[in-house]
Amino acid sequence: MSENNRLTEARQILHDYIKLKGLRNTPERQKILETVYTINTPFTVDTIWEYLTDEYHVTRVTVYNSLELFFKAGLVIKRSNGNEGLEYEACVQTQTHHNMCCTICNQLFEFKDPSIALFLSQKKYKKFKMTNCSVMIYGICSKCQAKINREKRKQKK
Ligand SMILES: [Zn+2]
């Protein structure tokens, strides 16, 4: 997915959310959303604020409130980042990683496969609008598979 598609979809989600909640659509909020979806890394309130402050008269509180709103609307994820406080990241149509879980040793293996998101994005689910996806595949890892094969060979002898 291109950056433009992501921003277009993010704008649509924000538009729908604001309408649903009876909020006002402000140009500042739109600019913050645009910045969030232009920056391709996790960011803090300060990152966005410093990015915008030269051109626009936004306060840190406005940035914070907007990011919290985006979080509620499912447009960003947030996590605690130690000393620096909260860290946010754009999450609409991002290429998230998927997991493979070995059912024998329970180890998780991360992998990326854009074709999964592409495939799922073309699907329609009843009463549910998908904004992102993460897949868990269960199976046997190569180490455990090798162990099993060794046991099999032992038993044959
Ligand atoms: Zn295993």
Residues whose N, C-alpha, C, O or C-beta is under 5 A from the ligand:
A	BS01	ZN	C102 I104 C105 C141 C144
